Amino acid sequence: INPPNTAILAVGAAIKKALVDTKGGKDELVVGHEMQMTMSSDHRVIDGAMAAAYLKTVRELLEAPATLLV
């Protein structure tokens, strides 16, 4: 990480993968998409808990993109 940057977010490609859907009390095999994200941060500026909270928010927004319109 080069100053003045404090973090770098690496985003991988979304790939199709077999997933188990447990909604409704039944286990069903479905085709879903999975994407990996990794964040490197400067711990002098950002602590691990703040970085984890940021990644959690990004994940929630990507899983339900309609919430960006509200």
GIDAPE-V618478 format. One record per residue. N is the residue number from 1. RES is the residue in one small letter. SS is DSSP state (helix for helix, strand for strand, loop for the rest). PSI is psi in whole degrees, 0 to 359 (none if undefined). OMEGA is omega in whole degrees, -180 to 180 (* if undefined). Layout:
# GIDAPE-V618478
{{N;RES;SS;PSI;OMEGA} {N;RES;SS;PSI;OMEGA}}
This chain:
# GIDAPE-V618478
{{1;i;loop;123;-178} {2;n;loop;132;177} {3;p;loop;142;10} {4;p;loop;13;178} {5;n;loop;147;179} {6;t;loop;344;-180} {7;a;strand;156;175} {8;i;strand;128;179} {9;l;strand;120;177} {10;a;strand;128;-177} {11;v;strand;125;178} {12;g;loop;176;179} {13;a;loop;149;175} {14;a;loop;126;180} {15;i;strand;150;176} {16;k;strand;139;-177} {17;k;strand;148;175} {18;a;strand;126;-179} {19;l;strand;156;176} {20;v;strand;121;178} {21;d;strand;120;-176} {22;t;loop;12;179} {23;k;helix;143;178} {24;g;helix;10;177} {25;g;helix;359;179} {26;k;loop;140;175} {27;d;loop;119;179} {28;e;strand;143;177} {29;l;strand;122;-179} {30;v;strand;163;175} {31;v;strand;124;179} {32;g;strand;181;178} {33;h;strand;142;178} {34;e;strand;138;-180} {35;m;loop;139;179} {36;q;loop;140;175} {37;m;strand;140;178} {38;t;strand;138;179} {39;m;strand;129;173} {40;s;strand;132;-178} {41;s;strand;154;177} {42;d;loop;110;-174} {43;h;loop;356;172} {44;r;loop;338;-177} {45;v;loop;316;-175} {46;i;loop;127;176} {47;d;loop;166;-175} {48;g;helix;325;-179} {49;a;helix;320;179} {50;m;helix;320;178} {51;a;helix;319;179} {52;a;helix;320;178} {53;a;helix;321;178} {54;y;helix;312;179} {55;l;helix;325;178} {56;k;helix;318;179} {57;t;helix;317;178} {58;v;helix;317;180} {59;r;helix;314;-180} {60;e;helix;320;179} {61;l;helix;323;179} {62;l;helix;328;180} {63;e;helix;336;179} {64;a;loop;75;-174} {65;p;helix;340;178} {66;a;helix;337;179} {67;t;helix;342;176} {68;l;helix;338;-179} {69;l;loop;346;-176} {70;v;loop;none;*}}
